[in-house]
Amino acid sequence: MTELTHLTIAEARDGLQAKTFSATELAQAHVDAIEKAKDLNAYLTPSPEQAQAIREKTFAMAKASDEKIAKGEGRPLEGIPLGIKDLFCTEGVVSTAGSKILGNFTPPYESTVTRNLWNDGAVMLGKLNMDEFAMGSSNETSAYGPVVSPWLRGNTDPHEAARTLHSAAVNLKMFGSLSAAAEGGAFTNLLVPGGSSGGSAAAVAAHLCLGATATDTGGSIRQPAAFTGTVGIKPTYGRVSRWGTVAFASSLDQAGPITRTVRDSAIMLRSMASPDPKDTTCVDLPVPDFEAAISRGVKGLKIGIPKEYRIDGMSPEIEGLWHQGAEWLRAAGAEIVEVSLPHTKYALPAYYIVAPAEASSNLARYDGVRYGLRENGRDIVDLYEKSRAAGFGREVKRRIMIGTYVLSAGYYDAYYVRAQKLRTLIKRDFEEVYAQGVHAILTPATPSSAFGIGEKGSGDPVEMYLNDIFTVTVNMAGLPGIAVPAGLDAQGLPLGLQLIGRAFDEETLFAAGQVIEDSAGRIKLPQAWWA
């Protein structure tokens, strides 16, 4: 029998229903794997008391699933162990958003997404590390240290990497910051898993959960999925409730799953999505049977190739994979056409005005008064300043300052209003393409494969922001997008392709994504060199 942690969600679902193994056994296998993989830093490690409480919760949920299965009352995700990105509030379990300022925040309520998952029988394994407040493309901005990708470059000795990984974990605790540890050479040859959902992607790729929740504001599901050989879908804005999810940029944030297969992604999204009166941006539409859509195929569909995505300096490997993906879809019966999205070149700068502006507003609530970290001050203003200075990391402070600047008197019209006008034009570009009969658009997911920890962003932050170049348009337009692993580069690292769909037509993305997965073959995930 396949090792329990190496099953897909679909395989585990079938095995549980057939009583080949129990939900408790499945949970235990993953708990053991998590313990061995602590140095990857994918799961946040709370206090010993919190860790014990989480484990008790895990096995209580698994036991309840076994009882449901024994009675023939199994639900869609009965007994399936999942990791939860720490942006989702979980009742009674510390939820930090990867930030020191929320280090002691224990929500008295459950997010709609996690409540939906628990109602469908899923089992929580723990909270997953992430870039602080979801601001990052590498999972290096977390207040709790970077997540390490389970992937290695082809010329890296796995035994040496394992020693380096352990040394990095020790050095991070010793130095107390990523920059100091990186300067000490602690992360040599270790790769980022992408961000902000780096913990989610790394945990799925390293077999530390069968699937994970994630969020995507500018590519934070699709980019880490592409970096780790996993599947990640960002649904249409409004498909999944944002209630109980810590806000970064409210008009851009959207939750979705990261899994090992397209089918698993469809299974998870159906449980995550629902109408929700607590979120006024969440649409009141029935949730389709996404899993049924994967067998549709793409015969008769028109797939667009946007010429504006052929950027200067694009890697020949990325270009070649993009061409190969188009040929796979053509061979499956799709018509491939060139399309134009003329305002694409403005998407990244417009995004990095809109997103920080909304972040500046959303993060104003963290003041040291109502909840979270509080530093003593001479007066209320001094308390605000000291609490926010101590609680927020460097990247979060940078984006708050940018956002406050573009919203300030004298600059609001020049920056924020113009960015919103460009956003409208970007959305219109997509609408015009889809009005011509195009069903989906195929692009690369990322401009490169995963890079080394500490390799980017230490000087010019724009170098890091450029990782989002292929993904931010989807968020600006509120459309669905899926990243599917499609091959390996010369270093043996995963590369992904992205499909962008019409609003609320995730079904076509799952159908086309399945064609790519079948054509490329399942990417073999890394061996446990870190254990």
N, C-alpha and C positions, 0 to 999 in steps of 0.2 A: 504494500500500500504506500502511496505517496506520503512523505512526511507531512504531518498535519499543518505545519506552518507554510507549506508550499502549495497548498490547495488554493484554487480560486474561490470566490464567494459562491459561484454556481455549483462547483464541485462539493464544497463544504455543505451547502444547503441540501444537496442530494444525499450526501453521506449521513447527515444528521437525521433526515427523514427515514432513511433506510436502517437507522440505528447501527451503522457500521462503527460509529464512535459516538461519544456523548458531547454535549455542549461543555460540560465540566472538563473533559479531557482536552477538548479543543482550546479552551481558555488556559488550562494549565500549560499546554505546549507553548502558547504565545507568551505567557508570563515568564517561563523559563528562558525563552529566546530573548526577551527584553532584558532580563537580568544579565545575560552573557554579553549583550550589546550596549551596555551602559555608556561606554566611551564614545559611541557615535553621537551621544547627546540628543537623540531624536525625541525621547520622552523627557519632560521636565521632571526633576526629582524634588518633590516637596519635602517637608519635614518627615522624620520617621513615623510620626503619628498620622500624618496625612497619607503617607505611602501605605500604611497598614489599613487605613480607612478605604482607600481606593481598591486594594486587593480584596477586602471583605465585600465591597460593592460588586466587584467583578464576579466573584464566585457565587454571590447571592443571585445575581442576574442569570448566570449560567445554570444554576440549580433550578431557577424558575422556568428557564427554557426547557430543561430536561423534563420537568413535570408537564409542561404544555405538550411537548412532543409525545410523551407517553400516553397522554389522553387523546391524541390525534387532533390537537388544537393549534398546531404550529402556524405561526404568522410568517409574513414574507421574508423577514430577516432573522427568524428564530435561531438563537444561539450563535449568531455570527459575531466574532470579536472585532471591534473597530477601535481605531485611535481617533481622538478628537483634538483638532487644532485648538490651541489655548485662547483663541479669539471667541469661542462659543462659551457662553455662561452655562455652567453645570451646577445644579443645585447641591449645595453642601460640599462642593469640591473647589479648591482654590482655582481661580481663573485670572491669569496675570496679563494676558495679551503680550507676553514676552517682555514686560516692562517692570522695572523696580517700583514704579509708582503704584502698581496694583499687586505688589508682592504678597500682600496679606488679605486680598479681597476674596471673600467666599460668598458667592451669590446665593440669595434665598429663593431663587427661581431658576427654571430651566429654559434655555433658548427653544424656540419653536422647532428648529432643525433637529436638535438632539432629542427633544420630546417626541417628535415624529419617529425617530429611529428606535427609541426605547419602546414606543407603542407597537412597533413592528417586530419587536423581539430581539433587537441587537444588544450586544454585551459591550460595556465600556472597559477598555484596557487601561486608559489613562489619558493625560493631556499631552499634546505634542508641541514641541518647541517651534518657534517662529520668529521672523524679524519683528522687532518691537513695533507694536500697533500696526503690523503688516506693512511697514515702510522699509522695503529693501528687496533686492533681487538675488540675494545669496545666502540668507539666513546667518549673516555675520553681525547684524545689529541687535540681536537678542541680548537682553540684560543677563541672560543665563548661559552665555557662551554660544559659539557657532555650532550648527549641526554639521557633521561630517558625512559626505556621501559614501555609500557602500561601494561605489565604483572606483576603480583604480586605472590610471593610464597604463597602456600595454607594457611599458618598459619598467614598471614599478614592481619591485619584489614584494609579494604579499606579506612575508614574514617581517621584512623591514618596515613595511607600512603599519603592521599591527603594533610593532614596538613604538613607532613614531606616534601612532594614535594614542597609545597609553601615556606616552610622555607628554603629548599635547594636552590630554585631559588633566594630568597632574600639574603641568605648567600653567594652564588656565586658572586653576584654583590658586596656585601660588602667586601668579602675577596679578590676578584679579581683573584683567581686561584683555580683550582680543588683541588690541594693538601691541600691548607689551609682550604678550605671549608670542605673537607672530614675529615681532622684531627679534625675539630670542630664538627664532628658527623652529618653534614648536610644531608648526603645521606643514613643514616641508613635504611635498608630494601628496598631500591630502587635498581632496576636491570639495567644492561647495555642492550642495544638492539643489541650488536655486532657491528662490524665495518669492513671496514671503512664506509660502507653505512648505518650507524646506523640511521641517520635521515630519510632515505628512508624507511627502514624497519619499524621503529616506526610509521611513518606517515601512512603507508598502514595499519598496524595492528590497529592503533587507529582511523581509518576511517577519516583521515584528507586529503585524496586524494583517487582516485580510483586505481591509480597505480603510480609508481615512477621510474625514471631513476636511475641507479646505475652503479658502475664500480667494476671490480674484477681483482686484481693483484696477490693475493695469496689466495683468498677465500672471498673477501669483498662484494660479492653479496650473496653467498651461506651460509656463517656462520651467518650473521644477519638475513637472511630469516629463517634459522633453529631455531634461538633464539626467533623469534617472531611469529612463526606459519604461516608464509607467504611462497610464492613460489618465488624462485629466480633462474634465469638461466644465467650462464656465457657462451656465445656463443663461437664457434671456433675462435681462433685468426685470424683476418682478415675478419670475417663476418660483423662486424660493424665498421664503420669509427672511427678513433681516432682524426680526425681533429677538432680542437676547444675544445678538452678535455685536461685540464691541465695534463701534463705528470708526472708520478711517475717513472715507469720503462717501457720504451717504448716497449720492446720485450715481456712483460707480460700483460700489461694493456688491458682490453677489457670491453666494455660497454654492459649492458643488463638491463632488467626490474626486478623490484620486484612488485608482485601483490598478490591478495588474492586467485587466482585459477590458475590451469594449463592452462585452456582455455584463461584466461586474459593474461597470460604470452606469449602465442602463438600470440595473437592479437597484443600485444605491440611490440614484437620482429620483427614482419613482417614490422611494420612501421619504427622501428629504423634502421633496416639493409638496406644497399644499397651499390653498388659499389661506389667508390669515387676517382676520379683522384687526389684529393688534399692529399690523404693518400696512399703512395706507398705500404704500407703493407696490404691495403684493397683489397680483391680479387674481380675480375670482374666475379662474378657468379650471376645468377638469384636468387632472394629471393623466396623460396618455400611458399606455402600456409600452414603455420605452424598450423593454426587452423584446417584445414582439417585432419591433421595427428593425432589429438588426438583420433579420433574414430577408428584408425587402430587396436588397441589392440596389444597383444604381442604373439599371438598364433604362434608357430613355431620359435620364436626367442630364441637365446641362451644367457643367462645372466650369466656373470662371477662373482664369489665371490673371491676376492684376499686374500689369506691366510696371506699376510704380513700386512694387516690392522687390524689383531687381536693383538693389542698392549698390553703390560703388564699394568695391573691396569685398564683395560677398565671396565667401569661401567656395571654391570649385566643388567641394564635397556637398555643401548645402545646395548649390545650384543643380548638381547632378541628381541629388536625392529628390528635389522638387520635380525635376523632369521625369524621374522614374515614377513618382507618385501619380503624376498625370497619366503616364502610360498604363499603370495598373488600373486606374479608373476607366480609361478608354477601353482597355481589354475586357472590362466587366460590362461594357455597354453604354458608358456615359459619353456624351459629346463634350469635348474640351474646347473652350473658346477663350480668346484673350479679351479682357475687360479693362476698363480704366476707372481708377479711384483717384481723381486728380488732386484731392486735398490731403492725401496720405502724408505728404511731407510736413504738413503743419500739425499732425496729430500729437507727436511727442512733446513739442514745446507747449501746445495748448493743454495737454494733459498735465504737465508739470506746473501749470498755473491753476487749473481747476482743482486738482486733487489737493495740493497744499492749502488752497483757500478753504476748502471744506474741512480739512484736517484742523486748521487753525480754529475754526468755529467749534468743531466737535470736541477737541481736546481742551477747550477752555473749562470744561466741567471738572478737570482734575486740578483742584486748588488746595488740597490738604485740609479741607474743612469737613466735607461730607463723608468721604471714604478714601481709602488708599493712604499712601505715605504722608505723614505730617511732620514738618520740621518746625521747631520753635522759632518764633520771631518777635521782634520788639512790638509790632503792631500787625494788623491784618494784611497790609500790603507786603510787609517783610516776610510774613508767614507764607503768603502766596509765592513770592519770589524764591524763597529758600526751598520750599517744598517742590516746586516745579524744576528748579535747577538741579536738585538732588535726585528727583524721580525720573526725569526724562533723559534719554541717551542723546548722543551727538546728532544722529540723523533725524530724530524726531524734532529736536530743537531747530535744526536747519529748516525743516519743512514748515514748522509753525511760523518761523520768522519770514519765510518766503510768502506763506499764505497771508499773514498779517499785513505784509507790505503791499501785496497786490490788491488787497481789500481796502487799503487806507485811502483817505481823502486825497484827491489829486492823481491817484494811480488806478483807481477802480475801473474807470472807463477805458484807460489806456491798455490795461492788461486783462482784468477779469472779464469785462464785457466783450472785448474782442475775442478772447478765448472761447467764450460761450457761443459767439456767432460762428466761429470756425467749427465748433462742435456740431452745430446745426448743418453746416455744409458737408462735414464728414458723414453724418447720418444720411444726408440727401444723396451723396455719392452711392452709398449702398442701395438705397431705395431705387435709384435709377437703374442700377445694374440688375436688381431682382425684377424690376418691371419689364426688363427685356427677356424674361423667361429663364434667367439663371437660377438654379436651385441652391447652389452652394459655391463657395470660393475656396480654392486651395492655395496655401502659402506655406513657407517654412514656419516653424514654431519659434525658433531662436536663430540669431545670427552666428552662433558657434555652439560647440559642445561645452560641457562644464569646464570651469577654470579653477585654478588653485585658490585655497583659502589665503586671504591676504594679498592676492595677486592684483585685484582691481579695487578702485574706490578709495584707496588710502590717500590719494592726492586730490585729483579732480573728480567730484562726484558724478559729473556728466558721463564719465566713462562707464560707471555702473548703470546709470539711467538708460544708456543705449541698448541694454539687454532687452528692453521692453519695446523695441522699435516695431516688431511684427505683431504685437499683442494689444497695444493700447487703443488702436482704432476700434476694436470690438467693444471695449468698455465705453468709449466715447459715444458709440452708436447704440449701445444697449442691446447688442445682438448676442446670440449664442456662439461659442467657439469650442472646438475640441482639439486636443493635442494627442496624437497617436504615435508610438514609437515605430520608426520605419527603417532603421538601419544603424550601423556603427561607423564611426569615422576611422581614420588611419591609426589612431591611438587606442582603438577598441572601446570608445565611449559612445553612448547612445545619441542619436539624432532623431528629432521628431518632426512630423508634418502637422500643419494646422488646417482645419476645415472651419469655415465661417458660414453660418446659416441665416436664413430668414428669421425674423422675430417669432418666437414660440414654435419653431420647427426643429426642435432638437432631434426628432425622429429621423429626419434626413441625415443629420450628422452621424447618428449611430449607424445607420445603414451604410453610409460611405466610409465611416471609420472602420467598420467590420471588413470592408473590402480591402482597405489598406493593411489591416492586421493580418488577414488571410494571405495577402500577396507577399508581405514582408516576412511572414513567419513570426512567431512569438519571440521577442527578444529574451535571450537567456539571462536571467538576473544573476547578480554576483554570488560567488561562493562566500561562505561566512568566514572570511579571513580575519575579521575583527573579533571573533568570539574567543 
